[in-house]
Amino acid sequence: MTPARELPGLAMSRSIGDHVATPIGVVADPELTSHELTPSDEFLILASDGVWEFIDSQTAIDIVAPVLRSHGATVACTKLILAAGERWREEEGDYRDDITAIVVKLPCFKH
């Protein structure tokens, strides 16, 4: 095997449990936080590191909240993804990481 074939390339898999990239810094351990939902919580943002690299939690809230109230979760999520992409362009030019997000309007379950 040539040296170029010993490590994953640009289009490598980033799935959980993909340990072939461990020597170059890819980890399969997610960063997790916990929050007990309360009646005052309006929405939940689940997003990949491509969102959080240049957008902090408060900025994400500021992007999502007004759009969610006026246009719903899909449009709010799209706005967050577009904002993340723009931040990547500003900071990194043509390169960007995976940008994945889900916005859930709360309460999402009825008893």
N, C-alpha and C positions, 0 to 999 in steps of 0.2 A: 504494500500500500504506500502510495506517495505521501509526503507530509501534508499536502493540500487535502488529501482524502481522509486524514486521520481525525480532523476536527470538522464539526458541522459548518456548512457554508451559510451564506446570507439567508437562504430560504429554509433554514433549519426548523425543526419542530420545537415548540416551546410547551409541549404538553406536560402535565404533572406526571412525574415519574420518568421523565426523559433525562437520564443521568449522564448521557454521553457528553453533554456540554458542561458538566460540573467543573472540569479543569480550567475553563475559560470564564467562569463566574456566573453561569446560569444556575439558578436555584429553583427547586420545585416546591419550596416552602412558602406558602402565601402569607402576606401580612394581614392579620385579622384584628379587628377591634370589635367590641361588644357594646351595645346600647339597648337598654330596655325601652321599648316603645311606650309612649304616653299619648293621651288624647290630643295633646298640643302638637305632636309631630305631624307635619303636613305631607312629607314625601321622603323617599329613600333613594339614594344614588348608589348603584353598584357599578364600579368602573375599573378598567385595567390601568396598569401603571402608565400607559400612554396618555391617559387623562391627567393623572396626578403628578406627572413629571413637572409640569409648568403651571398647574392650576391647583391652588390649595383649597381646603374644604369651604372656607368662607366665600371665596370667589365662585366656586361651583354653586353654592347656595344663591349667591347674588345673580348668577346667570339663569338658573333654573326657576327660582320662585316666581318672578313676575310672569314669565312665559307660561308656566304651568297653570297659574290662576286664570290666564286669559285664553290660552290655546290648547291646554292639555299636555299630558305626559310625553306623547310622541314628538310634538314640536319642541318641547323643552329639552328633551334628550338630544334631538337633532342640533339644537342651538349649542348645547354643551360640547358635542362632538366637533362641530365646526369651530368653536372657540379653541378647543384643544389643538386641532389641526393648524389653526392660525398661529398659536403660540409656538408650535414646533417649527413652522416656517420662519418665524421671527428669530428663534434661537439657533436652529440647526440647518436652515436652508432647505434643500431638497430632501433631507433625511427625516423620517419620523418613525416612531415606534407604533405598535398596534394600538389603536384607539377604539375601545369597546366600552359601551355604557348602557345601563338600563335605569330608567327613572320610573319609580312606582309611586303613584299618588295614594296617600293614606287618608282614611282607612281603606284598605283594599279587600277586607273580608267582612261580610255581614253575618251576624249570628242569628 
